[in-house]
């Protein structure tokens, strides 16, 4: 099993610069957000303007027994925003299924100076893969999906390759389906169905014989979305709502359609060649709902992760399916189960996690199952260094594992 730090490299994060914070102010939970721009022209911000001020808004008051560690984590995140200068971050933590901290820092929209809030919807990127994996597990539980059958059983239109491909291999990035090429992550064209989205890569040869090597691929999960639709007998998004989002109360998790007004959707940012924060280019993610196309909030993602700590949503066998590290045919562990990375911290404690990189978004969902600590951090900037999310996890895990009250002043 690989360490978290080793697998964390896969998210493609990099260090970004920043500037000094401004005085803080709070945002009431009921305050509405300005609508996000869909295709605004790129406007550069001077370095001093690009940094996110110390604007924060908490929705979940810290329980008294966690107040101390929450204050320590809050100071850590505020300092990170100031140092790295990303527009905004929302972060949430749960312990044993209880949300103990949820707060936003910086801005959801820089031009309109809309403060960040935990209610803001972000592009969660490849955390969408974990959500899709949950749908896969429900179909397996219902006996409607055989993970080891050729995908053509559920997607007859997908071209046969030199070797058969199974859903289990797709779910562990072992099938040999390629990842993005060139500017495919900047696609602007709409794709009406998940089958239409497969046309981007369906005719390409496999990278390798399935089962022989790990090759991370979002397109592979897009193929899984077609498998889910075929096994469920209904459109992929309909099944996601019925089998995952509604049962878990994930009311703020939706597909990233570009034309509807989606209340609370953040604005999206990237850095230009000079390192300045600018508006992200327009993209249409309809070709990859399963691979990285959902919008969500820290609260919904936290609720989703917490559901994997008990039997109420998925059975023990289903969770074992998701969280058992797959291996190549030669026995090499790949650090991935089905829709989840499998790793360990520096103390050897297990970690289940997924990160995401989107046009205008960086995300991380990570949980330590033994202490039952879950942390979710969402940033409205491409390629942001989100190591602070992992640092917050360490704070809470150390407090819980040490059996020390989290109120450090007591």
Secondary structure, 3 states (H helix, E strand, C coil): CCEHHHHHHHHCCCCCCCCCCCCCCCCCCCCCCCCCCCCCCCCCCCHHHHCCCCCEEEEECCCHHHHHHHHHHHHHHHHHHHHHCCCEEEEEEEECCEEEEEEEEEEEECCCCEECCCCCEEECCCHHHHHHHHHHHHHHHCCCCCCCCEHHHCCCCCCCCCCCCEHHHHHCCCCCCCCCCCCHHHCCCCCCCHHHHHHHCCCCCCCCCCCCCCCCCHHHHHHHHHHHHHHHCCCHHHHHHHHHHCCCCCCCCEECCCCCCCCCECCCEEECCCCCEEECCCCCCCCCHHHHCEEECHHHHHHHHHHHHCCCCCCHHHHHHHHCCCECCCCCECCECCCCEEEECCCCCEEEEEEEEECCEEEEEEEECCCCEEEEEEECECCCCCHHHHHHHHHHHHHHHCCCCCCCCC
